[in-house]
Amino acid sequence: MTADAPAPDAATSFDVIVLGGGAVGENVAQYATEGTDLTAAIVEGGLLGGECSYYACMPSKALLRPLAVADAAAHLPGISTPEVDRPALLARRDDWVSHYSDAGQVSWAEGAGLQVVRGHGRLVGEREIEVDGADGRAPRRLVAERAVVLATGSVPVIPAELRELAPWTSRDATGVVEVPEELVIVGGGVVAVEAATWMAALGSRVTMLARGDALLRGLEPFAGRHVLEALRGLGVDVRLGASVVGGVREGARETGLGRVHGGRVQLEVESDGRRDTLEADEVLVATGRHPRLDDVGLESVGLSPEDVTGGRTLPDWLHAVGDASGEAPLTHWGKYRARVIGQRILAAATGEAAEPVPDQVPVPQVVFTDPQVAAVGLTEADAREAGHRVITAQVPFGGAAGSALLRDDVTGTAQIVVDLETRTLVGATFVGPEASELLHAATIAIVGAVPVHVLRHAVPSYPAASELWLRLLEELPRALRAG
């Protein structure tokens, strides 16, 4: 149950204390105690369930999925195109975030035997946590008998040029209440391209300012090109090589989640050596996030945030997981690492063997634009830089009957990256409608180190989009396919 505060000088002991009650924190607490009499507390000052449940993954996908269905209908003769119903779309989002109530998450935690402690927690010594009092309660002290886990997530990076403008962050974009007529999005990564998709559908005239020469840098170059073309097709004004160097705004202030934060914004934008002024009703900053480690008391145990994210060996009682670890800032990756770390904590406490971890565990990712981008493992460039001798196979996404049937004008690209020495996949990227549904097969192939000549015997159904696997394998040299 949710903990009530005891006397201020009293300390409550748990086997495991997790700072941060997002999906990652919940997972590590569950796996560290399941099936045992070990105790765990989750310390959370906000909504239990964290960023993903209320402000990121769930609301963004709740907004994007109906738009993808509408877009598919627009490209399929024989069906009329649905129209966007703004109030209904936002109401769907509200349902998926439980109207910003964490009662259901708390109920789950209680059912799993986890204790929720409300307030902001920080280290004050080895295995010792102080929790700021919530709702006017006195601070309280907790002691971890076995482990403390930092699962405090991340916070958005706001460039100095924009901090005084009270800009939107990704929370405002997913929690949009007042749709700005004109919106500037600063950034060219995943948050930027997904938000541009739903904000344009909601009626905003969107301008995107990407500092680099491409969108979605870090993925295969063709992924960014496909998404760029799609966004421009939606009417988004995408400007590459553009940087914000200054800005002003009258009445800049916090007005509430998803509401316009003041008067008109004037941005000074530099591009191709020229400076221009760009005006809008709102500006969304999507320039990345950094681990939230500055306010968790690391200094009390002689550590810095850089020690946690830089690979330094931490004390055996201290762990970091999810965004706070500096690893891939993706919910599914954080939850995977939470399962691994949680089981290791349990094994150390009970004497059972730690579960083995495969040598290769690649990070999968999906960008839910239209077309979708689904990628796992290394890009061709990253594989070569890492020293692999590789060959790639690439086909149009509509190169199989099943994928071509998804729409009558399918665009996109599928590619696999194969290591010539091991003859196994080290990376795969799919860009096209419903591309995410093809990704897990690639993840399994990499984790299982399945040689490509064996993959040829995994028979895809006809006519299904999975036939793209056959097309890709057929593009490899015959000698490689023969084993």
Beta strands, then each sheet from edge to edge (+ up, - down):
strand 1: 11-19
strand 2: 40-44
strand 3: 115-118
strand 4: 121-125
strand 5: 128-131
strand 6: 140-150
strand 7: 154-156
strand 8: 182-186
strand 9: 205-210
strand 10: 237-240
strand 11: 242-249
strand 12: 265-271
strand 13: 274-280
strand 14: 282-285
strand 15: 289-291
strand 16: 318-320
strand 17: 364-367
strand 18: 372-377
strand 19: 390-396
strand 20: 413-419
strand 21: 424-432
sheet 1: 3+ 2+ 1+ 6+ 5- 4+
sheet 2: 3+ 2+ 1+ 6+ 16+
sheet 3: 7+ 15-
sheet 4: 10+ 9+ 8+ 14+
sheet 5: 11+ 12- 13+
sheet 6: 17+ 18- 21+ 20- 19+
end
